[in-house]
Amino acid sequence: QVQLVQSGGGLVQPGGSLRLSCAASGIEYVVDSMNWYRQSPGTGRVLVASISRSGNARYADSVKGRFTISKDASDSMVYLQMNSLRPDDTAVYYCNIEAFDTWESEYEYWGQGTQVTVSS
């Protein structure tokens, strides 16, 4: 049973920082990427940060220079360091993992989400 357990959300003032964590277990396939999405009321899930198998990171324009995605060597943990937080960053944040088997069939796993609220 694959599990992605998220932690680290909460309430923070504008300009503050928060670190999200996602612990993965039970994944038996090769991890292709580890990702963070967010969803606000009235919107779909939007990709905000991604890190590839090789460690290359990409970010949405809205978070460039403020957020940093990282992972451990075993691909069992993925983190999102969020600095200079703005009210518009308020959302439910979801971790996501994409993996492939030996026949290159794609598998996708999701965490259950964690609330981040940026407010005075």
C-alpha positions as CSV (number, residue, x, y, z in Angstrom):
1,Q,0.0,0.0,0.0
2,V,1.5,3.3,-1.1
3,Q,1.2,6.1,1.4
4,L,2.2,9.8,1.1
5,V,1.9,11.5,4.4
6,Q,2.1,15.3,4.5
7,S,3.0,17.6,7.4
8,G,4.1,21.2,8.1
9,G,1.1,23.3,7.1
10,G,-0.5,25.9,9.2
11,L,-1.1,29.7,9.6
12,V,1.7,32.1,9.0
13,Q,1.9,35.9,8.6
14,P,2.7,37.5,5.3
15,G,6.5,37.5,4.8
16,G,6.9,34.5,7.0
17,S,8.2,31.0,6.1
18,L,6.9,27.5,6.3
19,R,8.3,24.1,5.4
20,L,6.1,21.3,4.0
21,S,7.2,17.7,4.2
22,C,5.9,14.6,2.4
23,A,6.9,11.1,3.5
24,A,6.4,8.3,0.9
25,S,6.3,4.6,1.6
26,G,5.4,1.5,-0.3
27,I,6.5,2.7,-3.8
28,E,8.1,-0.2,-5.7
29,Y,8.7,1.6,-9.0
30,V,11.3,4.0,-10.2
31,V,10.4,7.6,-9.2
32,D,10.4,9.9,-12.2
33,S,9.5,13.1,-10.4
34,M,8.3,14.5,-7.1
35,N,6.0,17.5,-7.2
36,W,4.0,20.0,-5.2
37,Y,0.6,21.2,-6.3
38,R,-1.7,23.7,-4.7
39,Q,-5.4,24.3,-4.9
40,S,-7.4,27.4,-3.9
41,P,-11.2,27.7,-3.8
42,G,-12.6,27.8,-7.3
43,T,-9.4,26.5,-8.9
44,G,-8.0,23.2,-10.0
45,R,-4.7,21.9,-8.7
46,V,-1.8,23.9,-10.1
47,L,1.8,22.7,-10.2
48,V,4.0,25.0,-8.2
49,A,7.3,23.0,-8.0
50,S,8.8,19.8,-9.4
51,I,12.0,17.9,-9.0
52,S,13.2,15.3,-11.4
53,R,14.9,12.0,-10.8
54,S,18.2,13.7,-11.6
55,G,17.5,16.5,-9.1
56,N,16.6,19.3,-11.6
57,A,14.0,21.6,-10.1
58,R,11.4,23.7,-11.8
59,Y,9.0,26.3,-10.4
60,A,5.9,28.2,-11.3
61,D,6.5,31.8,-12.1
62,S,4.5,32.8,-9.1
63,V,6.8,31.2,-6.6
64,K,10.2,31.5,-8.3
65,G,12.8,32.9,-5.9
66,R,10.6,32.2,-2.9
67,F,10.0,28.5,-2.8
68,T,12.6,25.7,-2.9
69,I,11.8,22.0,-3.6
70,S,14.2,19.3,-2.4
71,K,14.2,15.5,-1.8
72,D,16.3,12.9,-0.1
73,A,18.6,10.5,-2.0
74,S,16.1,7.6,-1.5
75,D,13.2,9.5,-3.0
76,S,11.2,8.8,0.1
77,M,10.9,12.4,1.3
78,V,10.1,15.6,-0.6
79,Y,10.1,19.0,0.9
80,L,8.9,22.5,0.0
81,Q,10.5,25.4,1.7
82,M,8.3,28.5,1.4
83,N,9.7,31.9,2.1
84,S,8.4,35.4,1.8
85,L,4.9,34.0,1.9
86,R,2.0,36.1,0.5
87,P,-1.7,35.9,1.1
88,D,-2.1,34.6,-2.5
89,D,-0.1,31.6,-1.4
90,T,-3.0,30.5,0.7
91,A,-4.1,27.1,-0.6
92,V,-4.3,23.4,0.1
93,Y,-0.9,22.0,-0.9
94,Y,-0.6,18.4,-2.2
95,C,2.5,16.3,-2.8
96,N,2.6,14.1,-5.8
97,I,5.0,11.4,-7.1
98,E,5.2,10.0,-10.6
99,A,6.8,6.6,-11.1
100,F,7.4,4.1,-13.9
101,D,7.7,0.3,-13.9
102,T,10.0,-1.7,-16.2
103,W,7.5,-1.5,-19.1
104,E,7.4,2.3,-18.6
105,S,3.8,2.3,-17.4
106,E,3.2,5.4,-15.4
107,Y,1.9,5.5,-11.9
108,E,0.8,8.5,-9.9
109,Y,0.4,8.9,-6.2
110,W,-1.0,11.8,-4.1
111,G,-0.8,13.0,-0.6
112,Q,-4.0,14.1,1.1
113,G,-3.2,17.7,1.2
114,T,-2.3,20.2,3.9
115,Q,-3.7,23.7,4.5
116,V,-1.4,26.7,4.3
117,T,-3.0,30.0,5.3
118,V,-1.1,33.3,4.9
119,S,-2.9,36.0,6.9
120,S,-2.2,38.9,9.3
